[in-house]
Protein backbone atom coordinates (compact mmCIF):
# COMPACT_ATOMS: atom_id res chain seq x y z
CA UNK A 1 0.00 0.00 0.00
CA UNK A 2 2.70 2.47 1.02
CA UNK A 3 4.82 1.58 -2.00
CA UNK A 4 1.91 2.39 -4.32
CA UNK A 5 1.05 5.66 -2.53
CA UNK A 6 4.67 6.79 -2.79
CA UNK A 7 4.73 5.90 -6.49
CA UNK A 8 1.44 7.68 -7.15
CA UNK A 9 2.43 10.86 -5.34
CA UNK A 10 5.76 10.86 -7.16
CA UNK A 11 3.95 10.29 -10.46
CA UNK A 12 1.56 13.19 -9.84
CA UNK A 13 4.34 15.51 -8.70
CA UNK A 14 6.49 14.69 -11.73
CA UNK A 15 9.70 14.36 -9.68
CA UNK A 16 12.41 16.84 -8.69
CA UNK A 17 13.72 19.69 -10.85
CA UNK A 18 16.74 17.53 -11.67
CA UNK A 19 14.49 14.67 -12.74
CA UNK A 20 12.42 17.03 -14.86
CA UNK A 21 15.55 18.01 -16.78
CA UNK A 22 16.54 14.36 -17.28
CA UNK A 23 13.04 13.57 -18.57
CA UNK A 24 13.20 16.49 -21.00
CA UNK A 25 16.56 15.32 -22.34
CA UNK A 26 15.18 11.85 -22.99
CA UNK A 27 12.07 13.28 -24.66
CA UNK A 28 14.09 15.56 -26.93
CA UNK A 29 16.15 12.57 -28.06
CA UNK A 30 13.09 10.39 -28.73
CA UNK A 31 11.30 12.86 -31.01
CA UNK A 32 14.34 12.87 -33.32
CA UNK A 33 13.07 9.52 -34.64
CA UNK A 34 9.89 11.10 -35.97
CA UNK A 35 9.63 11.63 -39.72
CA UNK A 36 7.10 13.41 -41.89
CA UNK A 37 4.00 11.32 -42.63
CA UNK A 38 4.33 9.01 -39.63
CA UNK A 39 1.59 7.79 -37.29
CA UNK A 40 2.83 8.28 -33.72
CA UNK A 41 1.59 6.54 -30.59
CA UNK A 42 1.41 9.12 -27.82
CA UNK A 43 1.97 7.66 -24.37
CA UNK A 44 0.73 8.87 -21.00
CA UNK A 45 2.61 10.40 -18.08
CA UNK A 46 4.79 13.27 -16.97
CA UNK A 47 7.83 12.21 -19.01
CA UNK A 48 5.91 11.77 -22.26
CA UNK A 49 4.33 15.19 -21.87
CA UNK A 50 7.74 16.68 -22.67
CA UNK A 51 7.80 14.70 -25.93
CA UNK A 52 4.22 15.63 -26.82
CA UNK A 53 4.97 19.30 -26.22
CA UNK A 54 7.99 19.05 -28.54
CA UNK A 55 5.90 17.27 -31.18
CA UNK A 56 3.39 20.12 -30.97
CA UNK A 57 6.17 22.59 -31.70
CA UNK A 58 7.31 20.48 -34.65
CA UNK A 59 3.77 20.37 -36.05
CA UNK A 60 3.56 24.14 -35.87
CA UNK A 61 6.72 24.41 -37.97
CA UNK A 62 5.43 22.10 -40.70
CA UNK A 63 5.73 18.48 -39.55
CA UNK A 64 2.88 16.33 -40.91
CA UNK A 65 2.06 13.45 -38.56
CA UNK A 66 -0.96 11.91 -36.87
CA UNK A 67 -0.98 10.94 -33.22
CA UNK A 68 -2.78 8.04 -31.55
CA UNK A 69 -3.31 8.91 -27.85
CA UNK A 70 -3.17 6.21 -25.18
CA UNK A 71 -5.46 8.04 -22.75
CA UNK A 72 -8.09 10.75 -22.56
CA UNK A 73 -5.60 12.94 -20.70
CA UNK A 74 -3.09 12.62 -23.53
CA UNK A 75 -5.82 13.25 -26.07
CA UNK A 76 -6.78 16.51 -24.35
CA UNK A 77 -3.16 17.63 -24.10
CA UNK A 78 -2.38 16.81 -27.74
CA UNK A 79 -5.56 18.58 -28.87
CA UNK A 80 -4.54 21.72 -26.98
CA UNK A 81 -1.24 21.62 -28.87
CA UNK A 82 -3.12 21.20 -32.18
CA UNK A 83 -1.53 17.84 -32.95
CA UNK A 84 -3.66 15.98 -35.55
CA UNK A 85 -5.10 12.83 -34.01
CA UNK A 86 -6.48 9.56 -35.30
CA UNK A 87 -7.66 6.21 -33.89
CA UNK A 88 -5.93 2.84 -34.08
CA UNK A 89 -9.06 1.41 -35.72
CA UNK A 90 -8.36 3.75 -38.65
CA UNK A 91 -4.74 2.58 -38.99
CA UNK A 92 -3.35 -0.90 -39.55
CA UNK A 93 -0.07 -0.05 -37.85
CA UNK A 94 1.67 2.69 -35.85
CA UNK A 95 5.14 3.74 -36.96
CA UNK A 96 6.56 4.77 -33.57
CA UNK A 97 5.16 4.89 -30.06
CA UNK A 98 6.84 7.10 -27.47
CA UNK A 99 5.87 6.29 -23.89
CA UNK A 100 7.21 6.29 -20.35
CA UNK A 101 7.50 3.61 -17.66
CA UNK A 102 7.39 3.19 -13.89
CA UNK A 103 10.20 0.60 -13.93
CA UNK A 104 12.59 -0.77 -16.57
CA UNK A 105 14.72 -3.89 -16.06
CA UNK A 106 17.89 -5.04 -17.82
CA UNK A 107 15.86 -6.92 -20.46
CA UNK A 108 13.86 -3.79 -21.32
CA UNK A 109 10.74 -5.25 -19.74
CA UNK A 110 8.56 -2.74 -17.93
CA UNK A 111 6.03 -2.03 -15.26
CA UNK A 112 3.56 0.61 -16.41
CA UNK A 113 0.23 1.87 -15.16
CA UNK A 114 1.00 4.54 -12.58
CA UNK A 115 -1.35 6.82 -14.50
CA UNK A 116 -3.94 4.08 -15.01
CA UNK A 117 -3.64 3.89 -18.82
CA UNK A 118 -1.88 0.53 -19.00
CA UNK A 119 -4.43 -1.32 -21.16
CA UNK A 120 -4.57 1.28 -23.91
CA UNK A 121 -0.81 1.75 -23.68
CA UNK A 122 -0.21 -1.97 -24.17
CA UNK A 123 -2.60 -2.17 -27.13
CA UNK A 124 -0.88 0.76 -28.83
CA UNK A 125 2.58 -0.68 -28.12
CA UNK A 126 1.61 -4.10 -29.50
CA UNK A 127 0.51 -2.56 -32.81
CA UNK A 128 3.61 -0.38 -33.22
CA UNK A 129 6.58 -1.00 -35.50
CA UNK A 130 8.90 0.58 -32.94
CA UNK A 131 8.37 1.32 -29.24
CA UNK A 132 10.61 3.89 -27.59
CA UNK A 133 10.45 4.32 -23.82
CA UNK A 134 11.76 7.51 -22.23
CA UNK A 135 12.65 7.62 -18.53
CA UNK A 136 14.97 9.26 -16.06
CA UNK A 137 17.62 7.15 -14.37
CA UNK A 138 15.51 6.50 -11.25
CA UNK A 139 13.25 4.18 -13.27
CA UNK A 140 16.03 1.67 -14.05
CA UNK A 141 15.81 -1.23 -11.59
CA UNK A 142 17.58 -4.52 -10.92
CA UNK A 143 14.25 -6.34 -10.92
CA UNK A 144 10.66 -5.41 -11.70
CA UNK A 145 8.50 -4.86 -8.64
CA UNK A 146 11.38 -3.60 -6.51
CA UNK A 147 10.19 0.00 -6.28
CA UNK A 148 6.55 0.04 -7.32
CA UNK A 149 3.40 -2.04 -7.22
CA UNK A 150 2.11 -3.82 -10.32
CA UNK A 151 -1.16 -2.28 -11.58
CA UNK A 152 -3.87 -4.65 -12.80
CA UNK A 153 -6.98 -3.36 -14.56
CA UNK A 154 -10.07 -5.37 -13.60
CA UNK A 155 -13.78 -5.25 -14.30
CA UNK A 156 -15.86 -3.53 -11.65
CA UNK A 157 -18.10 -6.60 -11.53
CA UNK A 158 -16.83 -8.99 -8.82
CA UNK A 159 -13.63 -6.98 -8.37
CA UNK A 160 -13.23 -8.15 -4.76
CA UNK A 161 -13.25 -11.79 -5.89
CA UNK A 162 -10.66 -10.94 -8.56
CA UNK A 163 -8.54 -9.24 -5.91
CA UNK A 164 -8.59 -12.37 -3.72
CA UNK A 165 -7.49 -14.48 -6.68
CA UNK A 166 -4.64 -12.08 -7.43
CA UNK A 167 -3.46 -12.38 -3.82
CA UNK A 168 -3.16 -16.16 -4.29
CA UNK A 169 -0.32 -15.41 -6.71
CA UNK A 170 1.72 -14.09 -3.79
CA UNK A 171 1.04 -10.38 -3.60
CA UNK A 172 -0.52 -7.82 -1.31
CA UNK A 173 -3.33 -6.24 -3.32
CA UNK A 174 -5.17 -2.94 -2.84
CA UNK A 175 -7.97 -1.30 -4.80
CA UNK A 176 -6.61 1.99 -6.12
CA UNK A 177 -8.43 4.97 -4.63
CA UNK A 178 -8.23 8.72 -5.12
CA UNK A 179 -9.62 10.84 -2.28
CA UNK A 180 -11.34 7.78 -0.79
CA UNK A 181 -13.12 7.01 -4.07
CA UNK A 182 -12.23 4.11 -6.34
CA UNK A 183 -10.03 5.19 -9.25
CA UNK A 184 -11.87 4.69 -12.58
CA UNK A 185 -9.88 4.07 -15.76
CA UNK A 186 -10.70 5.50 -19.19
CA UNK A 187 -12.24 2.09 -19.88
CA UNK A 188 -14.54 2.50 -16.83
CA UNK A 189 -12.77 -0.24 -14.89
CA UNK A 190 -10.91 -0.47 -11.56
CA UNK A 191 -7.18 -0.74 -10.88
CA UNK A 192 -5.85 -3.18 -8.28
CA UNK A 193 -2.25 -2.45 -7.28
CA UNK A 194 -0.32 -5.61 -6.43
CA UNK A 195 2.87 -5.57 -4.41
CA UNK A 196 4.90 -8.68 -5.25
CA UNK A 197 8.33 -7.41 -4.34
CA UNK A 198 11.01 -8.37 -6.85
CA UNK A 199 9.32 -10.39 -9.61
CA UNK A 200 11.43 -13.44 -10.45
CA UNK A 201 9.64 -14.44 -13.66
CA UNK A 202 7.77 -11.47 -15.20
CA UNK A 203 6.81 -13.35 -18.38
CA UNK A 204 5.04 -16.15 -16.50
CA UNK A 205 3.41 -13.74 -14.05
CA UNK A 206 2.00 -11.63 -16.88
CA UNK A 207 0.29 -14.70 -18.34
CA UNK A 208 -0.91 -16.01 -14.97
CA UNK A 209 -2.54 -12.69 -14.10
CA UNK A 210 -4.21 -12.30 -17.48
CA UNK A 211 -5.66 -15.82 -17.20
CA UNK A 212 -7.78 -14.73 -14.23
CA UNK A 213 -11.41 -14.02 -15.21
CA UNK A 214 -12.16 -10.40 -14.43
CA UNK A 215 -8.67 -9.17 -15.32
CA UNK A 216 -8.58 -6.99 -18.39
CA UNK A 217 -4.82 -6.36 -18.50
CA UNK A 218 -1.80 -5.92 -16.25
CA UNK A 219 1.12 -3.50 -16.24
CA UNK A 220 3.88 -5.96 -17.15
CA UNK A 221 5.16 -5.08 -20.63
CA UNK A 222 7.19 -8.07 -21.83
CA UNK A 223 9.17 -8.09 -25.10
CA UNK A 224 7.34 -5.03 -26.43
CA UNK A 225 10.08 -2.40 -26.23
CA UNK A 226 12.72 -1.75 -28.88
CA UNK A 227 14.63 1.07 -27.21
CA UNK A 228 14.84 2.84 -23.86
CA UNK A 229 16.26 6.36 -23.71
CA UNK A 230 17.47 7.23 -20.23
CA UNK A 231 18.13 10.74 -19.01
CA UNK A 232 20.79 10.68 -16.29
CA UNK A 233 23.05 13.03 -14.36
CA UNK A 234 25.92 11.88 -16.57
CA UNK A 235 24.01 12.53 -19.79
CA UNK A 236 21.98 10.43 -22.21
CA UNK A 237 22.04 6.62 -22.34
CA UNK A 238 20.30 4.46 -24.94
CA UNK A 239 19.43 0.80 -24.34
CA UNK A 240 18.44 -1.27 -27.38
CA UNK A 241 16.80 -4.68 -27.48
CA UNK A 242 19.14 -5.99 -30.16
CA UNK A 243 22.05 -5.56 -27.74
CA UNK A 244 20.42 -7.69 -25.03
CA UNK A 245 21.66 -11.23 -24.59
CA UNK A 246 18.73 -13.40 -23.48
SULLIN-V220084 format. One line per field, one symbol per residue. phi: phi as a letter, one per 30 degrees, with the letter a starting at -180 (. if undefined). psi: psi as a letter, one per 40 degrees, with the letter a starting at -180 (. if undefined). burial: I if it has 9 or more other ideal C-beta (glycine too) atoms within 8 Angstrom, else O. Layout:
BEGIN
phi->???
psi->???
burial->???
END
This chain:
BEGIN
phi->.ddddddddddddijddddeddddddddddddddbejdccdcdbkdddeddddddeddddcjdcbbccdcaddddddddediddbbcddcbdacdbccbcadbbcdcidbcbkeciceddddddddccdbccccbcddddbdadjdcbdcdbdbdddhdddddddddddjbccbddbbhicedcddciccccccccidddbedddeddddddejddabddcchcccabccdbddkdbcccddcdcd
psi->dddddddddddddeaiddddddddddddddeeehiheihhhhahidddddddddddddddeehhihihieidddddddddefhhiiiddeidihdhhhiaidihaeefiihiedeefdddddddddfidhhhhhiieeehidhiedeiihhhhiidhfdddddddddeefihihhhihfeihhhidefiihhhhheahhdgddddddddeehhdhdiiehhhfehdihhhhideaihhhideehh.
burial->OOIIOOIIOOIOOOIOOOIIIIIIIIIIIIIOOIOOOIIIIIIIIIIIIIIIIIIIOIIOOOIOIIIIIIIOIIIOIIIOIOIOIIOIOOIOOIIIIIIIIIIIIOOIIIIIIIIIIIIIIIIIIOOIOIIIIIIIIOIOIOIIIIOIIIIIIIIOOOIOOIIOIIIOIOIOIIIIOOOOOOIOIOOOIIIIIIIIOIIOOIIOIIOIIIOIOIIOIIIIIOOIIOIIIIIIOOOIIIIOOOOIOO
END
